[in-house]
């Protein structure tokens, strides 16, 4: 029977109701989704201030980023800090209609639907816009089922529309580049540009920009380090897209696509590598404590690993680089090869005069300090089982001055292997400001984590300037005052008298000037001065000059028995160059948040330690050390006198050659250098290399050569400033000695 005419309108009405209901459902679904009624949806505040893990930047005094402190090496940039080449490469490759849509590109969606889904053409491309990808980066999906991925994808559409509503296209592009992962531990375009090309994002060339944008598809698969052929092909694909959409001319496309990939500047940014690694670790610990006492406006404590703080340091990146190069040059070319030659004669044993039992004790303690030991202990292994594991040979990469090498070695043997390396610590401070300009805590942070700038080491004769300062300031002596170079003994309760010895017999039992005695580091004269004064007087002066380490009030301090840090020694020696005013060395000038707001500024503490006449006389005496004393090789071997004659210094060597020191002072920089083994039983047996003049002094020399030679630093070459009040002293009997020694004194 034929259908009645009334049935057709009813059928059509039903169709319209279903169609309309579907649209109402869709609209309500997206409304509820937007309101967050169907699960998490970023709030307006979160969209206004999207959070990503931003590492804190450690920035040098001359504006170079020394490194990062954070879970991810990420630091943000603004749109105007990004090269147009990057913008063009991204849009041409990822979203050519970026400026024409409002977060969702309907044309791309239909292309995906008909070509990818229905036509199964996987090469037709994805439908996600740059804004949608940004939404995914800001609010990650996590692990989801297939249905869950669809649901999250719809949420990303909503977030993308909201982002387009809250931000300009330029801001979205900048946010996108700040959130993406480029591989090689480089998060965000600023870190990636530095890592791959040692450039800022604004300075990238076309081919460099294309390479980085190409990495976004699969950072490991297209890595120019791991897979250079794939990286080249992917880069050229990006260049092709730029040419296709008129961001690159045909001629330029040919030029750039034929260029090889240059990875000569590739330098992965990590906590173990880069400039000032030991200082960065020191600052990481310092900043974690700082964050515990500083809150954001919302009441939360700052997090140095996540909040993108900017830590402005006092370090001069050029001086820091020269200091690290000086340590590397001296150890790799001179000291370590010499030590290895000596070790061959000692059957490879780095320990001197130590029993087998004591050596085992040293290595056992090193084992317990290792990450491997802690990991095995966390697994529940017994001490015996852990020790057995340490005897099993495994593949490992070990440090070597000629280049780190892969080998097979037991962890126990590796402990002994690393004991054979001598180490160093260096710190340079600007006398007038207290600004630390260079900080080298060791020879290689990746393999030697112990910071030798902050460690306590016996100082030897570098302590003598404190003794001589006491003689000038408290006892009223002068550099030309003559004293007996004769043996001095001190009574010791319930023990034999203590009588220090000289290192040489030169001019023994003669009258010598203080200046000559300091230049030649005569122990008998130091003991004589101590006996005229007291240990307490010397310690009091050291305290005023910033030494905080424990010092026993015993006569033996006159020959350098105290254990003091490189940090303290550099700050104390700077006091002489600053007219007697001690300025506490500082590392940080200010801390800013990720928006550039200053959170705290830092100024050093100051105190008058010496009168300026005493400080100046001490400098003149210590110049004698360099001109004709134990530090004379600074001039005859390293020719520092061609740059300036205003260099004062003091060498130091402790008993058995265990600790070697040199402190060098110029009008604008005071530097302390320590060298030695990890343990005091690790050292040279002879004085050829086992003294401060041979081990520590050359590092200062190489460092200062580079500093003086750098025209950009334009380092001051003038003399120390004379005190305002003339120095009055009778040197009539000293003039002939000055001429004989070749000193150039003018009081």
C-alpha distance (Angstrom), angle and dihedral (degrees) to the residues before:
residue distance angle dihedral
X1 . . .
X2 3.82 . .
X3 3.78 118.4 .
X4 3.76 116.2 -106.9
X5 3.75 120.1 -112.0
X6 3.83 90.3 -115.7
X7 3.82 92.5 63.4
X8 3.84 93.7 66.2
X9 3.82 95.9 59.8
X10 3.80 88.6 46.3
X11 3.82 90.9 52.9
X12 3.78 91.8 46.5
X13 3.78 90.8 47.1
X14 3.79 90.1 53.4
X15 3.80 90.7 50.7
X16 3.78 91.5 51.3
X17 3.80 91.4 48.0
X18 3.79 91.2 51.9
X19 3.79 91.6 45.4
X20 3.77 92.3 47.0
X21 3.77 92.3 44.6
X22 3.77 89.7 52.3
X23 3.79 91.3 53.7
X24 3.80 91.3 46.2
X25 3.80 88.6 51.1
X26 3.78 91.3 49.8
X27 3.78 92.2 47.1
X28 3.82 92.7 47.1
X29 3.81 90.4 45.1
X30 3.78 92.5 54.7
X31 3.82 91.4 41.6
X32 3.80 92.6 52.7
X33 3.80 89.2 42.3
X34 3.79 90.6 52.5
X35 3.80 91.9 48.4
X36 3.78 91.0 51.3
X37 3.81 94.1 -116.5
X38 3.81 91.6 127.2
X39 3.79 96.7 49.8
X40 3.81 138.5 -57.7
X41 3.76 116.5 -12.5
X42 3.81 122.3 171.2
X43 3.78 112.9 -104.2
X44 3.78 124.0 -126.4
X45 3.81 89.4 -101.2
X46 3.80 91.7 51.6
X47 3.78 91.0 50.6
X48 3.79 90.0 48.1
X49 3.79 90.0 51.2
X50 3.80 108.1 24.0
X51 3.78 111.0 -168.9
X52 3.74 124.5 -135.0
X53 3.76 128.0 164.4
X54 3.78 104.1 -91.2
X55 3.76 118.8 -173.6
X56 3.77 116.5 -138.4
X57 3.79 114.3 -109.5
X58 3.79 122.5 -129.5
X59 3.80 104.8 -151.0
X60 3.79 127.6 -168.0
X61 3.78 125.1 -130.5
X62 3.81 89.4 -105.7
X63 3.81 93.4 52.2
X64 3.81 103.4 -98.5
X65 3.80 119.6 135.0
X66 3.79 103.7 -121.6
X67 3.78 94.2 -171.6
X68 3.76 146.8 -61.4
X69 3.77 137.6 -86.1
X70 3.78 110.7 -153.7
X71 3.78 151.9 86.2
X72 3.79 88.7 -93.7
X73 3.79 126.7 27.0
X74 3.78 93.9 -120.6
X75 3.79 130.8 140.2
X76 3.79 125.3 168.0
X77 3.80 130.1 -122.3
X78 3.80 132.5 -170.7
X79 3.80 126.1 -118.7
X80 3.80 94.0 -100.5
X81 3.82 89.2 56.1
X82 3.81 91.8 60.3
X83 3.80 122.2 88.4
X84 3.83 115.4 -115.8
X85 3.80 85.1 -129.2
X86 3.80 89.0 67.2
X87 3.81 92.9 47.4
X88 3.79 92.5 49.3
X89 3.80 93.7 46.0
X90 3.80 92.2 50.0
X91 3.79 96.1 47.7
X92 3.80 93.9 44.2
X93 3.79 91.4 50.7
X94 3.79 105.5 34.1
X95 3.81 110.0 22.8
X96 3.80 118.8 2.7
X97 3.85 91.1 175.6
X98 3.81 92.1 51.8
X99 3.81 94.7 123.8
X100 3.84 92.6 46.7
X101 3.80 102.8 55.6
X102 3.79 135.3 61.1
X103 3.77 99.6 -130.8
X104 3.82 99.8 -58.2
X105 3.79 121.7 64.0
X106 3.83 108.2 -150.9
X107 3.78 92.0 -169.7
X108 3.79 91.1 56.9
X109 3.78 91.3 46.8
X110 3.82 92.3 54.0
X111 3.80 89.7 47.1
X112 3.81 90.1 53.7
X113 3.81 91.2 45.8
X114 3.79 97.4 51.1
X115 3.81 102.5 29.5
X116 3.80 104.5 30.8
X117 3.81 103.1 29.0
X118 3.81 102.9 29.2
X119 3.81 99.9 23.4
X120 3.84 93.1 36.1
X121 3.81 92.9 -138.1
X122 3.81 101.9 152.9
X123 3.80 92.1 -175.1
X124 3.77 94.0 62.4
X125 3.78 91.1 92.1
X126 3.80 135.5 -119.4
X127 3.75 128.7 -69.3
X128 3.80 99.6 -134.7
X129 3.78 115.8 115.8
X130 3.79 122.6 -143.9
X131 3.80 87.8 -102.6
X132 3.82 91.7 53.6
X133 3.78 90.2 49.2
X134 3.80 88.5 50.7
X135 3.80 89.7 52.0
X136 3.81 89.4 52.8
X137 3.82 91.2 48.8
X138 3.79 93.8 48.7
X139 3.80 95.1 45.2
X140 3.83 107.2 26.6
X141 3.80 119.8 -148.1
X142 3.78 99.1 -137.2
X143 3.79 120.1 -162.3
X144 3.82 112.1 -26.9
X145 3.79 140.9 167.1
X146 3.80 118.4 -113.1
X147 3.80 90.5 -96.2
X148 3.79 89.8 46.0
X149 3.82 91.1 52.6
X150 3.82 89.7 54.2
X151 3.80 90.5 49.7
X152 3.82 92.4 49.0
X153 3.79 90.2 46.0
X154 3.78 89.5 58.3
X155 3.79 89.9 49.5
X156 3.81 88.8 53.0
X157 3.81 88.8 55.6
X158 3.80 89.3 56.7
X159 3.81 92.5 45.6
X160 3.81 90.3 48.1
X161 3.81 91.4 54.0
X162 3.80 90.5 48.1
X163 3.81 90.9 49.1
X164 3.79 90.2 52.0
X165 3.80 88.8 50.3
X166 3.83 93.9 50.0
X167 3.79 101.6 38.2
X168 3.77 139.4 43.9
X169 3.79 120.4 -117.0
X170 3.81 89.7 -105.8
X171 3.79 92.3 53.0
X172 3.81 91.0 49.3
X173 3.80 91.2 52.5
X174 3.80 91.5 49.7
X175 3.81 91.6 47.6
X176 3.79 90.3 49.4
X177 3.81 93.4 52.3
X178 3.80 89.6 47.0
X179 3.81 94.1 54.4
X180 3.81 105.1 43.3
X181 3.80 126.5 100.1
X182 3.81 117.0 -127.7
X183 3.80 96.9 -178.9
X184 3.82 124.8 -120.3
X185 3.82 87.9 85.1
X186 3.81 88.8 -66.5
X187 3.79 114.8 136.9
X188 3.77 116.6 -179.2
X189 3.78 129.2 10.8
X190 3.81 96.1 -85.2
X191 3.79 93.5 59.5
X192 3.81 92.4 39.4
X193 3.81 92.5 53.4
X194 3.79 90.2 50.2
X195 3.81 93.6 44.5
X196 3.80 99.4 48.0
X197 3.80 103.1 29.5
X198 3.82 107.9 9.9
X199 3.79 88.7 -121.8
X200 3.76 139.3 115.5
X201 3.84 117.0 -106.6
X202 3.81 90.0 -108.2
X203 3.81 92.9 60.0
X204 3.82 100.7 52.3
X205 3.78 117.7 126.1
X206 3.83 122.6 -135.7
X207 3.81 96.6 -95.7
X208 3.81 91.9 45.2
X209 3.80 91.5 50.8
X210 3.81 90.6 48.0
X211 3.81 91.3 51.6
X212 3.81 92.8 52.0
X213 3.80 93.8 46.2
X214 3.78 89.0 48.1
X215 3.80 89.9 55.5
X216 3.81 91.1 63.0
X217 3.79 92.2 75.7
X218 3.83 92.5 62.3
X219 3.84 116.4 -15.4
X220 3.80 96.2 -162.7
X221 3.80 98.3 37.8
X222 3.80 92.0 51.0
X223 3.80 96.9 35.3
X224 3.82 110.9 142.7
X225 3.80 88.0 -146.9
X226 3.79 99.9 47.9
X227 3.82 99.6 27.5
X228 3.82 109.6 19.6
X229 3.83 95.2 167.0
X230 3.79 92.7 53.7
X231 3.78 90.5 44.4
X232 3.80 91.0 53.3
X233 3.81 92.5 49.1
X234 3.81 91.9 47.3
X235 3.81 92.3 47.5
X236 3.79 90.0 52.6
X237 3.79 89.9 49.5
X238 3.79 88.7 57.5
X239 3.80 90.3 47.0
X240 3.82 88.7 50.9
X241 3.81 90.3 53.1
X242 3.80 90.1 49.7
X243 3.79 89.6 51.2
X244 3.81 92.2 45.4
X245 3.81 92.5 55.5
X246 3.82 95.1 41.6
X247 3.80 97.9 -105.9
X248 3.81 88.5 118.1
X249 3.79 129.7 35.6
X250 3.80 121.5 -125.0
X251 3.79 90.5 -111.1
X252 3.82 94.4 50.3
X253 3.80 90.6 44.8
X254 3.80 90.3 58.6
X255 3.81 92.2 46.0
X256 3.80 96.3 48.8
X257 3.80 96.5 39.7
X258 3.80 90.2 56.1
X259 3.81 94.1 51.6
X260 3.81 115.2 104.6
X261 3.78 118.5 -126.2
X262 3.79 109.8 -97.5
X263 3.80 112.1 -151.0
X264 3.81 96.8 166.3
X265 3.80 90.2 114.4
X266 3.81 94.7 46.9
X267 3.78 108.3 132.2
X268 3.81 118.3 161.1
X269 3.78 111.4 -139.1
X270 3.78 111.1 -128.5
X271 3.76 139.1 145.0
X272 3.81 89.7 -106.0
X273 3.79 97.4 50.9
X274 3.78 140.4 51.9
X275 3.78 132.1 44.5
X276 3.80 124.7 -25.2
X277 3.81 95.8 5.0
X278 3.80 94.3 163.7
X279 3.79 92.0 49.1
X280 3.80 91.0 48.3
X281 3.78 90.0 54.0
X282 3.80 90.0 48.6
X283 3.81 89.4 50.2
X284 3.80 91.9 47.0
X285 3.80 90.0 58.5
X286 3.79 91.4 42.3
X287 3.81 92.9 49.4
X288 3.79 93.4 48.8
X289 3.79 87.5 58.8
X290 3.83 91.5 42.9
X291 3.79 90.8 54.1
X292 3.80 91.0 54.9
X293 3.80 88.6 64.9
X294 3.81 101.2 40.2
X295 3.79 126.7 70.7
X296 3.77 133.9 -165.4
X297 3.79 122.3 -125.6
X298 3.80 90.9 -92.5
X299 3.79 90.3 57.7
X300 3.78 96.4 -106.7
X301 3.79 119.5 128.7
X302 3.78 116.6 -112.1
X303 3.80 116.4 -102.1
X304 3.80 114.8 -148.1
X305 3.82 90.2 -158.9
X306 3.82 97.1 52.6
X307 3.79 112.9 20.7
X308 3.80 101.3 69.5
X309 3.79 96.9 -124.3
X310 3.79 118.3 -178.4
X311 3.80 112.8 -133.6
X312 3.79 110.6 -164.3
X313 3.78 109.6 -157.7
X314 3.79 134.2 -166.3
X315 3.81 91.9 -124.9
X316 3.79 118.5 122.0
X317 3.81 103.7 -142.3
X318 3.80 92.0 -149.3
X319 3.79 93.9 51.9
X320 3.79 89.8 43.8
X321 3.78 90.9 53.3
X322 3.82 91.5 47.6
X323 3.80 91.7 48.7
X324 3.79 92.1 52.0
X325 3.79 90.8 45.8
X326 3.81 90.5 50.8
X327 3.80 92.0 53.6
X328 3.79 91.4 45.8
X329 3.80 94.0 47.9
X330 3.80 96.2 47.8
X331 3.78 96.1 44.1
X332 3.79 98.9 40.7
X333 3.81 96.3 43.6
X334 3.79 104.3 31.0
X335 3.78 124.3 6.0
X336 3.81 103.6 39.0
X337 3.84 94.1 44.6
X338 3.81 88.7 49.6
X339 3.80 91.0 49.5
X340 3.81 91.6 48.9
X341 3.80 90.1 52.2
X342 3.78 89.0 53.9
X343 3.81 91.6 46.0
X344 3.80 90.2 57.9
X345 3.79 88.5 61.4
X346 3.82 88.1 49.1
X347 3.83 93.9 51.6
X348 3.78 90.1 -106.9
X349 3.81 94.3 -61.9
X350 3.83 109.9 141.7
X351 3.82 93.1 -169.6
X352 3.79 119.8 90.7
X353 3.80 121.6 -150.1
X354 3.80 93.3 -13.8
X355 3.81 124.3 134.6
X356 3.80 122.2 -121.1
X357 3.78 89.4 -111.5
X358 3.80 91.9 54.0
X359 3.81 91.6 47.2
X360 3.80 89.8 52.8
X361 3.78 88.9 49.6
X362 3.82 90.8 52.8
X363 3.80 92.3 49.7
X364 3.81 92.6 45.3
X365 3.78 90.0 54.6
X366 3.82 89.9 48.7
X367 3.80 88.8 51.0
X368 3.81 91.5 53.1
X369 3.80 90.0 50.7
X370 3.81 92.7 54.6
X371 3.81 127.2 101.0
X372 3.81 89.5 -129.5
X373 3.80 91.2 59.0
X374 3.80 92.8 48.8
X375 3.80 91.5 49.2
X376 3.81 92.9 50.3
X377 3.78 91.3 46.4
X378 3.81 89.8 51.2
X379 3.82 87.8 55.5
X380 3.81 88.1 60.2
X381 3.81 98.9 -108.1
X382 3.79 118.3 155.5
X383 3.78 123.0 -118.7
X384 3.79 90.5 -103.1
X385 3.80 92.5 49.8
X386 3.80 91.7 48.5
X387 3.79 91.0 50.8
X388 3.80 89.7 51.0
X389 3.81 90.5 51.7
X390 3.79 89.4 52.9
X391 3.80 89.3 57.8
X392 3.81 93.2 55.5
X393 3.78 114.3 99.1
X394 3.81 115.4 -121.4
X395 3.77 138.0 171.9
X396 3.77 112.1 -93.7
X397 3.76 142.4 157.3
X398 3.80 114.1 -123.8
X399 3.77 133.6 -167.1
X400 3.78 119.3 -100.2
X401 3.79 129.6 167.3
X402 3.81 89.8 -132.9
X403 3.80 90.8 54.2
X404 3.79 133.1 -54.5
X405 3.79 109.4 -81.4
X406 3.79 137.1 -156.6
X407 3.77 114.8 -125.0
X408 3.79 144.7 151.2
X409 3.77 112.8 -108.8
X410 3.77 139.1 142.6
X411 3.81 114.5 -106.3
X412 3.81 88.1 -122.2
X413 3.80 91.3 56.9
X414 3.79 89.6 46.8
X415 3.81 89.3 59.1
X416 3.80 89.6 59.1
X417 3.81 90.7 42.0
X418 3.80 92.5 59.1
X419 3.80 92.7 46.3
X420 3.82 87.2 67.2
X421 3.79 93.5 68.7
X422 3.78 120.5 91.9
X423 3.79 115.3 -141.3
X424 3.79 141.4 -158.0
X425 3.78 146.5 -151.5
X426 3.82 126.9 -158.6
X427 3.77 134.7 176.8
X428 3.82 129.7 174.6
X429 3.78 122.6 -165.8
X430 3.80 132.8 -171.9
X431 3.83 105.6 -123.3
X432 3.81 100.1 -145.5
X433 3.80 97.5 45.9
X434 3.79 105.0 25.0
X435 3.81 88.5 -127.7
X436 3.79 112.5 155.4
X437 3.80 105.5 -134.0
X438 3.81 101.3 -179.9
X439 3.79 131.9 20.1
X440 3.80 123.8 -178.7
X441 3.78 113.4 172.8
X442 3.79 97.6 179.3
X443 3.78 147.9 -25.4
X444 3.83 97.9 -81.6
X445 3.80 125.6 0.8
X446 3.82 95.3 -158.2
X447 3.81 91.9 62.7
X448 3.81 103.4 20.9
X449 3.79 110.4 44.6
X450 3.80 97.3 170.9
X451 3.82 111.4 108.6
X452 3.80 109.6 -135.0
X453 3.81 93.6 -171.7
X454 3.80 91.2 66.1
X455 3.81 96.8 36.4
X456 3.79 124.1 99.4
X457 3.80 114.6 -114.6
X458 3.78 130.9 172.3
X459 3.80 105.5 -100.1
X460 3.80 103.6 -155.1
X461 3.79 116.4 -171.6
X462 3.80 93.7 -7.6
X463 3.80 83.8 81.7
X464 3.80 91.3 63.4
X465 3.83 95.2 85.6
X466 3.81 87.1 68.8
X467 3.81 89.6 54.0
X468 3.80 93.1 48.1
X469 3.81 90.7 45.9
X470 3.79 87.9 57.2
X471 3.81 89.4 51.3
X472 3.81 92.4 52.2
X473 3.79 99.2 40.5
X474 3.80 103.9 31.8
X475 3.81 103.0 26.3
X476 3.80 97.2 38.9
X477 3.79 95.6 -123.6
X478 3.81 127.5 146.1
X479 3.82 134.3 -146.2
X480 3.80 89.2 -100.1
X481 3.81 94.7 48.2
X482 3.79 108.7 122.9
X483 3.79 119.6 -133.9
X484 3.83 132.1 174.3
X485 3.80 117.3 -90.4
X486 3.79 91.1 -148.7
X487 3.75 132.7 127.1
X488 3.80 115.7 -81.8
X489 3.78 124.8 -163.3
X490 3.78 131.8 -164.5
X491 3.74 126.5 -152.3
X492 3.80 113.3 -118.4
X493 3.77 119.5 -161.3
X494 3.78 113.1 -112.9
X495 3.83 92.3 -4.5
X496 3.82 140.2 74.6
X497 3.79 117.9 -76.2
X498 3.79 114.9 -83.4
X499 3.81 112.6 -124.4
X500 3.82 115.8 175.8
X501 3.80 118.9 -144.0
X502 3.77 131.4 -135.7
X503 3.79 120.3 -120.3
X504 3.83 89.8 -132.5
X505 3.80 137.0 18.8
X506 3.80 94.0 -126.8
X507 3.83 112.6 143.1
X508 3.79 93.1 -13.8
X509 3.80 115.3 173.4
X510 3.81 90.6 17.7
X511 3.77 130.8 113.1
X512 3.81 108.6 -103.8
X513 3.78 134.0 177.3
X514 3.79 121.9 -109.6
X515 3.79 88.7 -117.7
X516 3.80 92.9 56.5
X517 3.79 92.3 43.7
X518 3.82 93.5 52.6
X519 3.80 92.3 44.7
X520 3.80 89.8 54.9
X521 3.82 94.9 36.6
X522 3.80 94.9 -125.7
X523 3.80 110.8 -169.6
X524 3.81 94.7 -161.5
X525 3.79 91.9 59.8
X526 3.81 91.8 47.8
X527 3.79 88.4 52.3
X528 3.81 90.6 47.8
X529 3.80 91.0 53.1
X530 3.78 91.2 47.4
X531 3.77 89.9 53.5
X532 3.81 91.5 51.0
X533 3.77 89.1 52.2
X534 3.79 128.9 16.7
X535 3.81 141.1 -103.3
X536 3.80 89.1 -111.3
X537 3.80 91.3 58.9
X538 3.81 91.9 51.7
X539 3.79 92.3 46.8
X540 3.80 90.3 49.5
X541 3.80 90.4 55.7
X542 3.81 91.9 46.3
X543 3.82 89.5 51.8
X544 3.80 91.8 51.9
X545 3.80 88.1 51.2
X546 3.79 92.7 55.9
X547 3.79 104.5 -93.7
X548 3.82 107.6 143.2
X549 3.80 100.1 165.7
X550 3.83 117.3 111.9
X551 3.81 113.0 -89.4
X552 3.78 122.4 -174.1
X553 3.80 112.9 -134.7
X554 3.79 95.0 -123.0
X555 3.82 130.2 127.0
X556 3.82 91.8 -114.9
X557 3.80 91.0 76.2
X558 3.82 86.7 79.0
X559 3.82 89.1 76.7
X560 3.78 95.4 42.9
X561 3.79 110.7 -91.1
X562 3.85 96.1 145.6
X563 3.80 119.2 103.0
X564 3.80 109.3 -131.9
X565 3.80 134.1 166.5
X566 3.79 127.1 -110.9
X567 3.80 86.8 -121.7
X568 3.81 91.7 58.3
X569 3.79 94.6 44.1
X570 3.81 93.8 51.0
X571 3.80 91.8 49.3
X572 3.80 92.7 46.5
X573 3.82 94.6 49.2
X574 3.82 90.0 49.3
X575 3.82 87.0 62.3
X576 3.80 90.5 71.6
X577 3.81 91.5 54.9
X578 3.81 91.6 46.6
X579 3.81 95.3 61.2
X580 3.79 93.1 -98.6
X581 3.79 97.8 -51.8
X582 3.79 113.8 127.2
X583 3.80 114.1 -141.9
X584 3.78 116.1 -169.3
X585 3.82 109.3 -120.9
X586 3.80 111.8 -115.7
X587 3.80 132.6 -171.2
X588 3.82 103.4 -164.0
X589 3.81 129.5 53.7
X590 3.81 98.8 -178.6
X591 3.80 144.6 -12.8
X592 3.82 122.3 -140.1
X593 3.80 132.6 -173.5
X594 3.79 121.9 -121.3
X595 3.81 90.4 -86.8
X596 3.80 93.6 55.8
X597 3.81 97.1 -104.3
X598 3.80 111.8 146.2
X599 3.79 110.2 -119.8
X600 3.79 98.5 178.8
X601 3.79 140.3 -5.8
X602 3.78 123.9 -152.0
X603 3.78 130.8 -145.2
X604 3.80 125.0 178.1
X605 3.77 125.3 -113.9
X606 3.80 115.5 -111.6
X607 3.76 135.9 -162.9
X608 3.78 137.2 169.1
X609 3.78 105.0 -107.7
X610 3.83 101.8 165.2
X611 3.75 138.4 8.9
X612 3.79 112.2 -101.0
X613 3.81 93.7 -115.3
X614 3.82 90.8 59.0
X615 3.79 91.5 46.0
X616 3.80 91.7 51.4
X617 3.81 93.6 47.0
X618 3.79 90.0 51.1
X619 3.79 90.4 52.3
X620 3.79 90.9 51.4
X621 3.80 90.2 49.6
X622 3.79 92.1 48.6
X623 3.81 90.2 48.5
X624 3.80 84.4 62.5
X625 3.83 88.7 60.5
X626 3.80 88.0 61.3
X627 3.80 97.7 37.4
X628 3.81 98.1 53.3
X629 3.79 110.2 -19.3
X630 3.79 136.5 80.6
X631 3.79 91.5 -49.5
X632 3.79 97.1 51.1
X633 3.81 93.9 114.4
X634 3.81 87.2 75.5
X635 3.78 84.9 77.2
X636 3.79 107.8 28.6
X637 3.82 95.7 41.7
X638 3.80 105.4 24.2
X639 3.81 98.8 27.0
X640 3.78 96.4 -139.5
X641 3.81 89.2 152.2
X642 3.81 88.4 72.7
X643 3.80 87.3 69.2
X644 3.80 100.6 38.2
X645 3.78 140.9 -17.3
X646 3.80 90.5 -151.4
X647 3.80 96.5 93.0
X648 3.78 119.8 122.4
X649 3.78 123.6 -176.9
X650 3.76 151.4 155.1
X651 3.77 132.0 -146.8
X652 3.78 124.7 -147.4
X653 3.78 135.6 -167.4
X654 3.78 125.4 175.3
X655 3.78 129.7 -148.2
X656 3.82 114.8 -59.9
X657 3.83 89.6 10.8
X658 3.80 89.5 -82.6
X659 3.82 98.9 139.4
X660 3.78 124.0 30.8
X661 3.81 122.2 -168.0
X662 3.74 143.0 178.7
X663 3.79 127.2 -179.4
X664 3.79 117.2 -167.5
X665 3.79 125.6 -170.3
X666 3.79 130.0 -166.1
X667 3.82 126.4 168.5
X668 3.84 90.7 -96.5
X669 3.79 104.5 28.8
X670 3.79 137.9 38.1
X671 3.80 117.3 -166.4
X672 3.79 132.5 -171.7
X673 3.80 120.9 -164.7
X674 3.80 127.4 -171.9
X675 3.81 126.3 -176.5
X676 3.77 132.2 178.4
X677 3.79 146.4 100.2
X678 3.77 126.9 -54.4
X679 3.81 87.4 -106.9
X680 3.81 126.6 33.2
X681 3.81 89.7 -119.0
X682 3.82 89.2 64.9
X683 3.80 108.2 82.9
X684 3.79 147.8 104.9
X685 3.77 117.0 -73.4
X686 3.81 93.9 -145.0
X687 3.80 134.4 56.2
X688 3.81 94.9 -127.5
X689 3.79 90.0 88.4
X690 3.80 99.8 -0.3
X691 3.80 98.4 83.7
X692 3.77 136.7 81.6
X693 3.79 93.5 -109.8
X694 3.82 91.0 58.1
X695 3.80 103.0 33.5
X696 3.80 107.1 31.9
X697 3.81 106.6 20.0
X698 3.85 96.0 63.9
X699 3.81 90.7 58.3
X700 3.80 89.7 56.9
X701 3.82 89.2 46.4
X702 3.81 95.5 51.7
X703 3.79 90.3 44.4
X704 3.79 95.4 51.1
X705 3.81 93.0 44.0
X706 3.81 89.2 61.0
X707 3.80 92.7 43.3
X708 3.80 93.1 51.7
X709 3.81 92.3 44.8
X710 3.81 96.3 51.8
X711 3.84 107.7 96.8
X712 3.81 91.5 -164.1
X713 3.79 91.3 60.0
X714 3.80 90.7 44.5
X715 3.78 89.6 -166.0
X716 3.80 117.6 -151.0
X717 3.81 113.3 -101.8
X718 3.79 100.9 -178.8
X719 3.78 128.1 108.0
X720 3.78 131.1 -89.3
X721 3.78 113.0 -79.7
X722 3.77 113.3 -101.6
X723 3.79 119.2 -123.9
X724 3.79 118.3 -96.3
X725 3.80 91.8 -122.7
X726 3.85 112.9 61.7
X727 3.79 115.5 -114.7
X728 3.78 111.3 -116.5
X729 3.78 117.8 -156.6
X730 3.77 139.7 133.4
X731 3.82 109.4 -115.4
X732 3.81 98.2 158.6
X733 3.80 92.6 119.1
X734 3.79 91.2 45.6
X735 3.81 100.6 55.7
X736 3.80 95.0 85.7
X737 3.81 91.7 49.9
X738 3.80 89.7 50.7
X739 3.80 90.4 53.9
X740 3.79 93.0 45.1
X741 3.77 92.9 50.2
X742 3.78 92.4 44.9
X743 3.81 94.2 -120.2
X744 3.76 119.7 156.4
X745 3.77 103.6 -144.2
X746 3.75 124.9 166.2
X747 3.79 115.2 171.7
